[in-house]
Amino acid sequence: MRIDVHESKDLLVSHGKEVERILRFAARRALLDHKRAGNPVASWEDGRVVMIEAGDIPLEDSGEKRESR
């Protein structure tokens, strides 16, 4: 299946807020999973990669309903 680049761009623009909300949810979920498992995450800080230990992973409370497992 081939998707026209212009069609996909228009689709992302027309659903931008929803796409952003979903991506933020997925990122928060991944951080939470790492934190629960005790795994560090890599982050970009001052032009270099740094590792953030699990206990130091910041989790913003988005105020959105959380999906149950």
N, C-alpha and C positions, 0 to 999 in steps of 0.2 A: 504494500500500500504506500503510495506516495502522497505526501502532504505538501501543498504549496507553501513556501516560506511566508508569503504575504498573508495567507489564510491563518497560519499559526500565529503570526505576529498580531493580527487583528483579534484573534481569539484571546490571546494573553492580555492584550490591552483592554478588551471589553470585560474580562473577568479578573482584572489585576488585583483588586482588593481581596477577592476570594482566594486567589493563588497565593498572595502574600500571607493571608491568615493560615492557610494550610501549611506553607513552608515554615512559618514561625512555630506552629504546633509541632511539626515533625522535628525541628531542631531542638525544641524544648524537651520533647519526648526522648530523643537520642541522648541529650545531656543527662536527663533523669535516669535513664537506663545505665549509663556509664557510672553515675554517682552511686546508684544502688549496688552495682556489681563491684564497686571499688576500683574501677579502671580510670586512669587519667585520660585527659583529652588534649589534643594539640590545638594551639591558638596562635594567632598572628599578633605580635606586639612590638611596636617600635622597629618595624622592618625585619623582624626575625621570628622564627618559630619558637614558642615556649610550651612546655608541658604544664598543665594545670592538674594537680593532684585531685583525686575524687572528692575529698573533703572540702576542697576550695572551689569546686565548680559552682558558679553563681546560677541560681535559677530564679528568673523573674516570674512573679505571679501575674499571669496574663489576665486573670479574672474570668477567663472563658471556662465553660464546662469542660471537664476532663473526660476523655474517653476511658471507659473501664476496660480492663483486660479480660 
